Amino acid sequence: MSVTSKKRTYARIAQLYDLLDLPFEYLRYRKLRKLIFDGLSGGALLDAGIGTGRNIPYYPEDMKVTGIDICPQMLSRAMHRRDRLGTLVDLYGMNVLDLEFGDHTFDHIASTFMFCVLDDENQLPALKELKRVCRPNGQIHILEYSMSKDPFRAFIMRLWAPWVHFAYGASFDRQTEQYLEDAGLELVSKDYIHLDIIKLLRVQPKT
Ligand SMILES: C[S@@+](CC[C@H](N)C(=O)[O-])C[C@H]1O[C@@H](n2cnc3c(N)ncnc32)[C@H](O)[C@@H]1O
């Protein structure tokens, strides 16, 4: 699926996105979103693939946040959320594979459930682009799904996979970590924060 068709997928579901995700948001994601920003403070933060702005309530208060997303309809919902919450967030329509920011613009970067949407061949280019716009001593936090090692859980995830692919253009088992080295990044930590199916990767530019 090309980047253009992902954009179309999200344009189609933007109005329904928060509703479709509601049970997962309340039962699962809400408590995890806080953890993404642990250890990040001060300076400029990029939220890559901000979607409808579900992370907005959890941004560290002392950071100047910029959000980008490829889909204008998702961004428009993020704008409504931002305005309703009275949070200052700059929002731009951009492709993470071709960011219109200078090198080292951001102190830190967060990305939640965007890499599971990027096709395998776009994992490395996206990581390289995030590395380019991140300060050399900054951190990139990536929250992602992972296929369970537990046979029963993996079976349930495989049942869900066709729907997740159709509705969100996403996959549960992107191997984002395997591209870090080639992107010039190193893994600081990898923690499973919901069973063995949602992981938080903390990475940084290689020194
Ligand atoms: C599953 S949603 C996650 C949204 C949000 N981060 C969250 O945690 O709820 C994935 C988001 O990534 C965006 N996206 C997909 N491909 C992208 C790309 N190449 N560049 C920027 N955003 C992209 C989609 O438009 C969508 O809003």
The ligand as an ORCA input file, in Angstrom:
! r2SCAN-3c Opt
* xyz 0 1
  C      -2.895      4.567     13.884
  S      -2.822      6.319     13.693
  C      -2.099      6.826     15.214
  C      -2.420      8.252     15.558
  C      -1.897      8.784     16.883
  N      -0.448      8.869     16.910
  C      -2.391      7.965     18.047
  O      -1.569      7.481     18.852
  O      -3.612      7.838     18.200
  C      -1.507      6.526     12.526
  C      -1.349      7.955     12.040
  O      -0.164      8.036     11.237
  C      -0.445      8.867     10.130
  N       0.492      8.527      9.034
  C       0.531      7.418      8.288
  N       1.513      7.478      7.393
  C       2.130      8.670      7.577
  C       3.219      9.326      6.939
  N       3.877      8.762      5.926
  N       3.583     10.553      7.406
  C       2.915     11.135      8.439
  N       1.862     10.573      9.057
  C       1.471      9.350      8.643
  C      -1.898      8.557      9.777
  O      -2.482      9.567      8.968
  C      -2.519      8.438     11.159
  O      -3.016      9.644     11.616
*
